């Protein structure tokens, strides 16, 4: 039986490193004077699941990690034999200063794989393709070759285009792309260079009002207006813009400008964020895992197109030793989970669950 003091003693510290992920895990202890704070009550394929933190060696662990550049808030209630784990993906990935929390919602979606790619990187989308002899895509440091690259998992990606032109000119552009998540604000940066060497740069197709833009050429600040006109020579420049929207979104945009007017430029790559056919996003999607009798069942291995998670209440619970905020959610889960062999089970439970949010 665990001692029920007010988050006074936090043990079982684990740090898990996986591909694209780092994780903090904490045990949450319960206030002695209160009724059980964290619990799961329901069924897995008709068999009862009843977990109460503090009873029968059951513990509530909270954790958070980054997965493909996006925060994932997790909780795991386990008695060592049976465990229920919930993971909720962040939904404000383009708003760095926003206080992270979990929304109350009557229908959060279960995280599933899309039947079509979230984005396709293709040189055919570049307006000066007729001048390009070779283009290699590099995604998160991995060379993906010169063919079309399908991005099938949502995340924040560092995408580089290494471009060789028929003239022998070579340019390289790397940009941060938010793929498969909602854009709370977005725009493209564009440029025009006239015959007199006067470069005009501006933001286009802005979905929200812009507060300011910091413009840089090869790392040197040019100005802070939403549109600039500057003289340049015949060199090649990497032009970048830090775009600050009035709603708190901050985006960094980049492009390569060719001062020679030879067509050896690369446009802002963020237009790839809006392609192709899929309109699904992973904002606040939920992944459910249940372990019983040594077998782990996960919602991302089953068809959950019609499944939802209802969160009826979110309350602040305290902080852990790392200073992470701990939130308690109340809700109901009705979903399907499957093991690696494809055995599908229906899971249904009501819960009070804990999550640590950095």
N, C-alpha and C positions, 0 to 999 in steps of 0.2 A: 504494500500500500504506500503510495507516495504521500509525503507530507504536504498538507494543503496550506501553504503560506502564499501571500500575495506576490507572485512573480518575484520571489525573494531569492530563490535558489534556482538557477538555470544550469542544467548539466547536459551531458551527451552532446558535445560540440563536434560536428563533423563538417569537413570541407570536401566536397566532391568535385573533381575536375573531369569534365567530359568534353567531347567535341562541341565547340561553339557555346559552352556553358560553364558558369561558375556558380557555386551554390553555397548558402549558409543554412545550417539546420540547427534548430534550437528546441529544447524540451520546455513546454510551458506548464508551470505548476498552478494549482487551483487555490483560491481563497478558502480557508477552512470553514468560514461561517456561511458560505453560499452553497446552494444546491449545485450539482455537477454542471460545469460551464460548457464543456465540450463533449458531444456525444453524437452517435449515429444509431438510428433505429429504423430498420427496414428489412428487406429481403434480397437475396441473390438467388435467382432462379427458384423462388419459392422457399428457400431455406433462410431462417432468421439470421440477421446480423444485428447484434446489440453490443455496442462499444461505448463505454463511459470512462472518460479519463479519470484516473484515480481508483478505479475498480478493476480487480483481476489483472493487476500489473499493466493496465492500459495507460498509454501516454499520448499526449497531444504534442506533436512536433510541428514547428513552423519553419518555413524555408523560403528563400527566394533565389533566383538564378537568372542569368541572361542566356537566351537561346536565340541564336542568329541575330544578336544585337538588341534583342527586345527583352524587357523584364518579364519574368514569369513568377507569379506569387503562388506558393504551394503550402499545403497542409497535409499532414499524415497522422491519422489516429490509429494506433496499433496496440495490440496486447501481446505481440510477439508471435501469435499464430494467425490471427486475422487482422487485416489492415485495410483502411480506406484512405485513398489519396486523391485530393483535388488540386488541379493546377489551373490558374486563371491568367490569361495573357493580358499584358498591359494594353490599354486602348488609347493612350495619348502619347504615342511614340515620337511625334513631331513637336511636342511641347515640353522642352527640357526643364522648365522652371515650375511646371504645374505640380501641385501636391498629389502624389499618387494615392489612389484609393480604389475600392471595389464598388461598382454601382449597384444600387437596388434595382432589380429588373424582374419582370414577370416572364422573361423568356430568353435567357442567355443561350447561345447556341453551343452545341458540342463541337469541339475542334475536329475537323475532318479534312482529308486530302481532297483537293480540287481535281475534277476530271479533266481540266485543261490547265495549261501552265499559267502562272500568275504574270509572267512576262516572257517575251522572246527577244533576245538580243540578236539583231541581224544588221549587217552592213547595208542591206537593201533599203533600210529606212534612212540612210544618210543621203542628203541632197547632192553631194559631190562624189557619189559612188563611181562615176565614170573616170575619175582621176585616181582611184585607189587601186593599187596592185595587190595589196595584202592587208588584212586586218586581223589581229589576234585579240581575243577577249581574255581578260584576266579577272576572275571573280574571287574576292577575298584572298588574294595572293596565289590562286591556283590558275595556271594557264589552261584555258578551255578550248584553245585552238581557234581556227578561222571560220568555222561553220556557225550556223545558228545555235544559240545557247538558250535552252529552256530553263527558267527558274520556277521550280515546282513547290517550293516551301516559302511561306511568308517570312519576311525579315528585313533587316537593314543591311544592305550589301555595299561593299566597296567595289565598284565596277570600273575597270580600266580598258581603254581602247588603244592598242598599239597599232598605229596606222603608217603604212609605207605607201607613198605615191609613186606613180610611174616615172616621175621626174627624178626619183631618188630621195626626195624630201621625206623626213620621218618626224612624226609628232606623236605625243602620248598625252592622254587625258584620263584622269581618275576622278570619279564622282561618287558621292553617297546617294544610293537609291533606296527609297522606302517602298518595298514591294509587298502587296497583299495586306496592307493596313490602311485605314482611312486617313486621308489627308485633311486635317482640320483647316489648312490653308496651303495653297500651292501656286506656283507661277513658273514661267520659263524666262531665262534671260536671252536676249538677242542682241545682234550688233549689225551695224552698217558702216562700211568704209568707203568714202568717196574718192574720186581721182586725186584730190588735193591732200590726201593722207589724214583727213579728219574722221576720227572714229566716233560713232554714236552708239551708246549702249543703253539698254532699258529693260524693264521687266514687262512681260506680256502675259495675258490670260490669267491675271491674278484673281483668285477666287475670293479673297478677303482683302480689306484695306491694308496697305503697307505703311508702316511707321517710318522706316528708313532702310537704306541699303548702303552697306560699306563695300565699295568697289576697290579691287586690287589688281594690279598688273605685275605678274611674276613676284607676288608677295608684297609689293609696295602700294601703300594706300593712295588711291587716285582722288577719291571724294566720297561724299555721303548723300548725294542727291539721288532721287529715284531714276533720273536720267542724266547722263553725262555726255559731253562732247569734248574730245581731247585730240591733239595732233599726235601721230605716231610715225615711226620710220618704217622701213620695209622688212623689219624683223618679224619673227613669230613670237606671240605672247600667249601665256596662260592668263586668261582673265577670269577672276572669281568674284562672287558677290555673296556677302552675308545678308540675307533678307530677313528683316524683323517685321512681322505682321502685328497689327494692333491687338489681336486676340491671344498673343503669347507664343505663337508658332515662330520658330527660327529655322531657316533652311539655308544651306550653303550650296550655291550653284557655280558651275565652272564651264568654260569653253575655251577653245584655242582660236586665236585671231591671227590671220595671215596678213601681215602688213604689205606684202609684195603684190597683193591682189591676184595671186596665182591660183587661188581656190584651195589652198592647203590648210583648211580650217577644220575644226570639229565643233559641231553645235552642242549646246547643252544636252547632255544625255538623259536628263530627267523625264523626257517625253516617253521613255520606256516604262515609266511607272504606271502609265495609263493603258497599257496593252496587255493581252489582247482581249479575248471575249469574256473572261471571268470578271464578275462584279462582286464576288464574295470577299469578305475581309475577316481577319482573325481578331479584331478588337474585342477584348473581354470574352473570347471563346473559352470554353472549359474542357479540360481533359480529365476523365475519371479512371481511376485504377483501383481494383479490388484484388487483394491477395487472400486466398483461403486454401488450406491444406497444401501449402507449398506451391500453388499455381497462381500466377498473376494474370488477371484479365484487364484489358485496357479498352477504352472507348474508341481509340483511334484505329482499332483493328476490326471494328464492326460498323454496320450501316446505321448512322444516327441522324439521317437527314431530317427526321421528324421529332427528334428528341430535344428536350430543353432542360435548363436548370433555372429554377425560380429562387431568387434571393429576395427575401421579404424584409430583412433588417440588416444593417451594418452598423456596428458600434465600435468605438475606439476602446481598446483593452489595456494598453500600457506599452512599455518599451522593454526590449530585452537587453542583455549585456552589451550587444554591439550598437545599441542606440536605434535599432530598427523599430518602427512602429508596428504594434501587433493589433490587428483588427479581428473581431468576432463577427461571423456572418450567421444568419439563420436562413434556412432555405430547404428546398426539396429537390431531389434529383430523380429523374426517370429516364433511363438510358439503356443501351445495350453495350455489353463489353464482350471481348473475345480473347482467347489465349492464342499462343503462337501457332497452334494446330488448327485454328479456325473454329473452335468450339464456342458458340455464342450463348450468352446468358443474359437475361434481363435483370437489371438492378434497379431497385426503387427504395429510397430512404429519405427520412427527414433528418436534419442535422443542425447542430450548432458547431461551427468549425472555426479554427484559428489560422491566420495567415500573417507572416511578417512581410512588411513592405518597406524597402529602403527609402 
